[in-house]
Each structure stands twice: as structure tokens, then as C-alpha cells.
Amino acid sequence: MISPTAILQGGILIVDDQKPNVILLERMLRGAGYVALTSTMDPTAVGALHAEHQYDLILLDLQMPGMDGFQVMAELALASPDGYLPVLVITAQPGQKLRALEAGARDFISKPFELAEVLARVRNLLEVRLLYREQGRYNATLEQRVLERTAELQKSYLDTILTMTRAAEHRDEETGAHVQRISDYCRELAKFLDLGETFLDLICVASPMHDIGKIGVPDRVLLKAGGLTGEEWEVMKGHPLMGFRILGQSESPYLRMGAEIALNHHERWDGGGYPSGKKGPDIPLSARVMNLCDVYDALRSRRPYKAALDHLEALDIISHGDGRTLPEHFDPIVLDAFLQHHTVFQDVFAAHAH
């Protein structure tokens, strides 16, 4: 509810080319307690005056030389930031009332003026205008609160993801910097593929979760220094499905992509991967990007069962193959983007070598 004091303090502009009309309206309104009154007899000045002062109500005569009230309303409509014209037209022509309302006027008063009518219509329109502005402020506040809450939820999602990723890292110290490099590789490769800002944001956060399923792999297998037996390898191959089960069924787009990557990042373009033997475009794009990044980092990293390779050695294996890793394992478009921008991978590895 708008207080009577606020209504009486509403900003009012009187526009009429006849001085007696201006004086009469001013006296009526001041006598009723209105204090923020301005007037002009120049219709061409209305747009600039309203832009500067943002009046709550404009009493506008329709019949004026040079620029009539309809032209003034048209100019005001073009400059109105919220699409609301706080106009109460003044007319002695009954036929102009409907046209004025269709042009955006809120109401009208007739000449000759009647005090009760003028005061009633002015008060009503000021109350409506002030309520409209109050609602606008409320909506702006509500929108800001929604944005703040969304940011809080976003942070909560990211904190959850970081916690889960750290839990997985904790079991294998050799991969401590691996997840940060993976995030940077994937972001850069997605950028080269022109996959858009949303995809870049998602894969940057989701890709470090690719091995979250290793939480379910026994230490005797995960941390084994030598090669794995056939039985142990089957246990290790279960980590993509375990990761999908951990991350799946979430409303978070980060966790949904994380689950998608966890399940599919060991699938190969030629169908020779695991756990499902998916082939070609049946493999989600996020996992195709992740797969190449994961292979590059694995080649560059020291493991209990292998030495680390330098960048050129890793590049040669990915582009030409070594029997275990072959070019046909990768999406050709993703592989081409990597080959064109491979030095960026070298820079990322150097930045997070430990």
C-alpha cells in the first residue's frame, strides 16, 4: 500500500500551451497538498524534462501548436525504459479520448476542469504509478536474490565435485596434478573445436571426475607396481561403470557430464574400448574429447609400471601409434584439432608437472 504522503510527494509535470490552464491546475493540486509540481507550455521540452526527472505523472494537453499531445506521447514511448507512460491527457474533445487511451495514455480529464474529477484521477494514477515502481523494485530485488542463490548453488555443486575428486586423488598420489591438467587439456581442446562457452565450462569442471570410480577399485589392484593379471584387469575395467553410478541421477549439469565422461572415457572410436565397446558417434562428444586428453597425459606421466615420455614421443604415438595406442582409437576431428594445437598440451603439462 502506498502512503498518502508518498502520493502527495509524487512528481507531476503539467503540459499546456494555455497559461490560465497551467495556473488553474497548479492551484488545484497545491491546494490538495501536492508539493512536487513542474509545468511547461513548450511541448517540445517534455521529452527532455521527463528523461531528466522521471515524473510520476504527466498532465498533457492534446491540443497544442507545433507538437500536439499525441506526438508528445509517441516521443515519450520511444524513450520509456519500462514501457509505462504516466500520462493523464487533458482534452475538450470527446472523440479524442479513445484515441488517447489507444496511444498509451492512462486516463483523461475533461475541460473545463472539475476539481473533484481532477483530484480523483490524479490521485488514482499516482497511486498506480508508485505501486508499479514499487513492484519493479521488488522484482529487481527478487531477481538479485535469485542470482545470488544460483551462485551459491553453483558454488555448492563445484565444492561437491572438488571434494569427490580429491577423495579419488587421495588414493593415488601419482595422479595429484593429473586432474588439473585434464581440466585444462579438455578446456583448450573444446575451445579449438569451437564447442561453445557452455560446453567449455561444463567439461572444464566435469572432466576431473573421469576416474572417480577408482574409489571402488581395491588398493591391491589400483596401487600395484607391476602389470595386472587378467582378473585384476577386469576389476580395473569396472571403474567407469562405478563412476557413472556415483555421479548419475543428478540435476547438476556438471555431474551429468561427469557421469557421461566417467562411463565412456575409455571407449574408442573404432569400437575397441570398454566397458561397452561403443563406436564412433555413439560415444558422447565429451568422452571423445576426454579420451584423447587422458591418453596424452598417461603417456607423459610416470607410473610404477612405465617411464614418462616427453611431448614429442607422446605426439608420435598418438599420431602414428605404437601397437597399444593407435590413431583410429580417436575421433578424427578431435585428433585433428589436437595435432594442429599440440603445443598447448605441452604448455599445460609443463605448468602442472607435479
VMD Tcl script that draws the C-alpha trace (Angstrom):
set ca {
  {0.00 0.00 0.00}
  {1.28 3.45 -0.96}
  {1.11 6.01 1.85}
  {-0.81 9.30 1.39}
  {2.44 11.18 2.00}
  {4.20 9.33 -0.81}
  {1.33 10.13 -3.19}
  {1.44 13.84 -2.32}
  {5.20 13.81 -2.96}
  {4.84 12.25 -6.42}
  {6.49 14.20 -9.22}
  {3.95 15.86 -11.54}
  {4.54 17.69 -14.84}
  {1.78 19.91 -16.25}
  {1.95 20.46 -20.02}
  {-0.44 23.01 -21.57}
  {0.12 25.87 -24.00}
  {-2.51 27.98 -22.21}
  {-1.12 29.80 -19.16}
  {-4.51 30.06 -17.39}
  {-4.92 26.29 -17.58}
  {-1.48 25.75 -16.10}
  {-2.16 28.19 -13.25}
  {-5.55 26.63 -12.50}
  {-4.18 23.09 -12.37}
  {-1.27 24.15 -10.18}
  {-3.64 25.83 -7.71}
  {-5.91 22.78 -7.59}
  {-3.04 20.42 -6.93}
  {-1.16 22.60 -4.47}
  {-4.38 23.18 -2.59}
  {-4.76 19.41 -2.23}
  {-1.24 19.10 -0.81}
  {0.85 18.11 -3.84}
  {4.34 19.54 -3.49}
  {6.44 18.31 -6.45}
  {4.90 20.26 -9.32}
  {6.58 21.37 -12.55}
  {4.98 22.95 -15.60}
  {5.82 23.87 -19.17}
  {3.98 25.42 -22.07}
  {6.50 24.05 -24.58}
  {5.53 20.53 -25.72}
  {8.91 20.02 -27.37}
  {10.57 20.22 -23.96}
  {8.57 17.36 -22.42}
  {10.83 14.51 -23.57}
  {13.99 16.09 -22.14}
  {12.26 17.08 -18.90}
  {10.89 13.59 -18.34}
  {14.22 11.96 -19.20}
  {15.87 14.10 -16.52}
  {13.24 13.91 -13.77}
  {11.22 10.74 -14.49}
  {7.91 12.21 -13.43}
  {5.33 10.00 -11.75}
  {2.54 11.71 -13.66}
  {2.31 13.99 -16.73}
  {-0.85 16.04 -17.24}
  {-0.76 16.50 -21.00}
  {-2.94 18.75 -23.14}
  {-3.74 17.22 -26.52}
  {-4.38 20.42 -28.47}
  {-1.10 22.34 -28.71}
  {0.59 24.12 -31.62}
  {3.79 22.78 -33.17}
  {3.64 19.42 -31.40}
  {0.33 18.02 -30.18}
  {-0.16 15.62 -27.28}
  {-0.21 12.55 -29.47}
  {3.23 13.40 -30.85}
  {4.50 14.01 -27.33}
  {3.24 10.59 -26.23}
  {4.91 8.95 -29.22}
  {8.21 10.56 -28.25}
  {7.80 9.51 -24.62}
  {7.03 5.94 -25.63}
  {10.29 5.66 -27.56}
  {12.30 6.85 -24.55}
  {10.38 4.97 -21.85}
  {12.69 2.35 -20.27}
  {9.86 0.29 -18.78}
  {7.17 0.83 -21.43}
  {4.92 2.69 -18.97}
  {3.54 6.12 -19.98}
  {2.45 8.01 -16.85}
  {0.19 10.30 -18.91}
  {-3.15 11.84 -17.92}
  {-4.42 13.64 -21.02}
  {-6.36 16.91 -20.97}
  {-8.96 17.30 -23.70}
  {-12.16 19.10 -24.53}
  {-12.84 16.78 -27.48}
  {-14.79 13.63 -26.52}
  {-13.74 11.92 -29.75}
  {-10.06 12.14 -28.75}
  {-10.40 10.21 -25.51}
  {-10.39 6.72 -27.04}
  {-7.57 7.61 -29.39}
  {-5.54 8.92 -26.45}
  {-6.04 5.69 -24.48}
  {-5.04 3.64 -27.52}
  {-1.90 5.77 -27.80}
  {-0.85 4.80 -24.28}
  {-2.45 7.40 -22.02}
  {-3.58 6.01 -18.66}
  {-6.66 8.22 -18.22}
  {-8.10 11.60 -19.18}
  {-9.68 14.70 -17.66}
  {-12.07 16.95 -19.49}
  {-12.13 20.70 -20.00}
  {-13.48 22.71 -18.33}
  {-11.82 21.28 -15.22}
  {-13.81 19.99 -12.28}
  {-11.86 19.96 -9.03}
  {-13.20 16.64 -7.74}
  {-12.51 14.87 -11.05}
  {-9.00 16.27 -11.37}
  {-8.01 15.32 -7.81}
  {-9.56 11.84 -8.01}
  {-7.89 10.93 -11.30}
  {-4.53 12.40 -10.30}
  {-4.54 10.52 -7.01}
  {-5.56 7.23 -8.63}
  {-2.90 7.41 -11.32}
  {-0.17 8.43 -8.90}
  {-1.04 5.51 -6.65}
  {-0.94 3.11 -9.62}
  {2.36 4.54 -10.85}
  {4.01 4.33 -7.43}
  {2.76 0.77 -6.99}
  {4.16 -0.06 -10.43}
  {7.55 1.33 -9.45}
  {7.48 -0.45 -6.10}
  {6.73 -3.70 -7.90}
  {9.62 -3.04 -10.26}
  {11.99 -2.54 -7.31}
  {10.66 -5.70 -5.68}
  {11.19 -7.66 -8.90}
  {14.73 -6.32 -9.21}
  {15.46 -7.31 -5.62}
  {13.94 -10.73 -6.16}
  {15.98 -11.21 -9.34}
  {19.15 -10.27 -7.48}
  {18.33 -12.76 -4.74}
  {17.72 -15.45 -7.35}
  {21.10 -14.68 -8.94}
  {22.80 -14.81 -5.55}
  {21.10 -18.10 -4.69}
  {22.03 -19.52 -8.07}
  {25.65 -18.53 -7.46}
  {25.51 -20.22 -4.03}
  {24.15 -23.41 -5.58}
  {26.79 -23.25 -8.30}
  {29.50 -22.99 -5.67}
  {27.94 -25.85 -3.75}
  {27.98 -28.02 -6.88}
  {31.62 -27.19 -7.53}
  {32.60 -27.78 -3.90}
  {30.91 -31.20 -4.02}
  {32.71 -32.06 -7.22}
  {36.05 -30.92 -5.82}
  {35.53 -32.98 -2.66}
  {34.73 -36.14 -4.60}
  {37.66 -35.60 -6.94}
  {40.05 -35.10 -4.04}
  {38.74 -38.31 -2.46}
  {39.67 -40.21 -5.61}
  {43.06 -38.48 -5.88}
  {43.92 -39.30 -2.29}
  {44.23 -42.97 -3.13}
  {46.81 -42.46 -5.86}
  {49.35 -39.71 -5.22}
  {50.83 -40.09 -8.70}
  {47.67 -38.54 -10.18}
  {47.54 -35.46 -7.94}
  {48.28 -33.00 -10.75}
  {46.63 -35.20 -13.36}
  {43.11 -33.91 -12.75}
  {44.16 -30.27 -13.10}
  {45.96 -30.99 -16.33}
  {42.97 -32.94 -17.64}
  {40.68 -29.99 -16.93}
  {42.99 -27.63 -18.81}
  {43.54 -30.01 -21.73}
  {39.81 -30.53 -22.17}
  {39.04 -26.84 -21.98}
  {41.66 -25.99 -24.59}
  {40.71 -28.83 -26.93}
  {37.00 -27.94 -26.69}
  {37.93 -24.35 -27.48}
  {39.82 -25.42 -30.61}
  {36.77 -27.48 -31.63}
  {34.59 -24.37 -31.20}
  {32.14 -26.17 -28.91}
  {30.84 -23.01 -27.21}
  {31.23 -21.42 -23.80}
  {28.67 -23.63 -22.08}
  {30.41 -26.83 -23.18}
  {33.80 -25.38 -22.19}
  {32.52 -24.52 -18.72}
  {30.96 -27.94 -18.23}
  {33.87 -30.04 -19.44}
  {36.39 -27.98 -17.51}
  {34.60 -28.92 -14.26}
  {33.32 -32.37 -15.23}
  {36.46 -33.90 -16.76}
  {38.43 -34.20 -13.47}
  {35.74 -36.64 -12.29}
  {36.55 -39.18 -15.01}
  {38.27 -41.61 -12.63}
  {36.00 -41.12 -9.61}
  {35.05 -44.79 -9.98}
  {38.54 -45.81 -8.90}
  {37.30 -45.26 -5.35}
  {35.76 -48.72 -5.77}
  {38.96 -50.40 -7.03}
  {40.89 -52.28 -4.31}
  {44.32 -50.91 -3.41}
  {45.95 -54.23 -4.33}
  {44.87 -53.55 -7.92}
  {44.94 -49.75 -8.11}
  {48.37 -49.37 -6.49}
  {50.03 -52.48 -7.87}
  {53.55 -51.71 -9.06}
  {53.72 -54.34 -11.80}
  {51.43 -55.37 -14.61}
  {47.92 -56.53 -13.84}
  {46.73 -60.11 -14.18}
  {43.71 -60.82 -16.36}
  {41.47 -60.96 -13.31}
  {42.91 -57.72 -11.91}
  {42.43 -56.00 -15.26}
  {38.76 -56.95 -15.27}
  {38.44 -55.38 -11.81}
  {40.16 -52.21 -13.05}
  {37.86 -52.08 -16.08}
  {34.91 -51.80 -13.73}
  {35.79 -48.24 -12.65}
  {33.90 -46.46 -15.49}
  {30.60 -48.05 -14.51}
  {31.34 -47.40 -10.83}
  {31.99 -43.73 -11.63}
  {28.74 -43.49 -13.57}
  {26.81 -44.94 -10.64}
  {28.43 -42.48 -8.23}
  {27.71 -39.42 -10.38}
  {24.49 -40.42 -12.13}
  {20.92 -39.31 -11.38}
  {21.95 -35.73 -10.55}
  {20.25 -32.48 -11.53}
  {23.62 -30.75 -11.81}
  {24.77 -30.37 -15.43}
  {28.35 -30.72 -14.20}
  {27.65 -34.04 -12.53}
  {25.63 -35.25 -15.51}
  {28.53 -34.59 -17.85}
  {30.89 -36.02 -15.24}
  {28.87 -39.25 -15.24}
  {28.86 -39.30 -19.04}
  {32.63 -38.89 -19.17}
  {33.29 -41.39 -16.36}
  {31.30 -44.09 -18.16}
  {32.69 -43.51 -21.65}
  {36.22 -42.11 -21.44}
  {37.82 -45.48 -22.20}
  {35.63 -46.16 -25.23}
  {37.43 -45.97 -28.59}
  {36.32 -44.55 -31.92}
  {37.00 -47.93 -33.60}
  {34.85 -49.79 -31.05}
  {37.75 -51.45 -29.23}
  {37.30 -49.74 -25.88}
  {35.47 -50.58 -22.68}
  {33.14 -51.06 -20.83}
  {30.56 -51.26 -23.66}
  {32.57 -51.29 -26.89}
  {30.79 -48.19 -28.18}
  {31.89 -46.99 -31.59}
  {32.14 -43.67 -33.44}
  {29.49 -41.04 -32.69}
  {27.74 -43.41 -30.25}
  {30.42 -42.25 -27.83}
  {29.41 -38.89 -26.26}
  {31.45 -35.96 -27.55}
  {32.60 -35.03 -24.05}
  {34.12 -38.51 -23.64}
  {35.76 -38.36 -27.08}
  {37.49 -35.14 -26.08}
  {38.39 -36.57 -22.69}
  {39.76 -39.81 -24.14}
  {42.47 -38.13 -26.16}
  {43.41 -35.83 -23.28}
  {43.61 -38.79 -20.90}
  {45.81 -40.79 -23.26}
  {48.19 -37.85 -23.78}
  {48.55 -37.31 -20.05}
  {49.03 -41.02 -19.37}
  {51.85 -41.13 -21.92}
  {53.51 -38.08 -20.36}
  {53.20 -39.34 -16.76}
  {55.42 -41.70 -14.82}
  {53.72 -44.77 -13.39}
  {55.10 -47.68 -11.31}
  {54.98 -49.82 -14.43}
  {56.27 -47.23 -17.01}
  {58.53 -44.25 -17.51}
  {57.28 -40.82 -18.51}
  {57.57 -39.82 -22.20}
  {58.38 -36.36 -23.46}
  {55.95 -34.34 -25.57}
  {57.32 -35.36 -28.97}
  {57.26 -39.05 -28.04}
  {53.64 -38.78 -26.90}
  {52.74 -36.83 -30.04}
  {54.31 -39.51 -32.25}
  {52.40 -42.33 -30.53}
  {49.06 -40.54 -30.76}
  {49.55 -39.58 -34.40}
  {51.17 -42.82 -35.64}
  {50.51 -45.46 -32.98}
  {52.67 -47.88 -31.05}
  {50.55 -51.03 -31.13}
  {48.78 -50.32 -27.86}
  {47.63 -46.81 -28.79}
  {46.51 -46.16 -32.38}
  {45.19 -43.08 -34.23}
  {41.97 -44.92 -35.06}
  {41.15 -45.00 -31.36}
  {40.28 -41.29 -31.53}
  {37.55 -39.25 -33.14}
  {39.28 -37.97 -36.32}
  {38.02 -34.42 -35.81}
  {39.22 -34.36 -32.21}
  {42.54 -35.88 -33.25}
  {43.00 -33.28 -35.99}
  {42.35 -30.44 -33.53}
  {44.93 -31.93 -31.17}
  {47.54 -32.29 -33.90}
  {47.04 -28.69 -35.01}
  {47.40 -27.33 -31.47}
  {49.53 -29.95 -29.72}
  {51.99 -27.41 -28.29}
  {49.25 -26.13 -25.98}
  {49.19 -29.60 -24.36}
  {52.93 -29.37 -23.85}
  {52.45 -26.00 -22.11}
  {49.68 -27.32 -19.85}
  {51.77 -30.30 -18.79}
  {54.73 -28.07 -18.01}
  {52.52 -25.77 -15.91}
  {51.25 -28.68 -13.78}
  {54.10 -31.17 -13.95}
  {53.81 -32.16 -10.29}
}
mol new
graphics top color blue
foreach p $ca { graphics top sphere $p radius 0.5 }
foreach p [lrange $ca 0 end-1] q [lrange $ca 1 end] { graphics top cylinder $p $q radius 0.2 }
display resetview
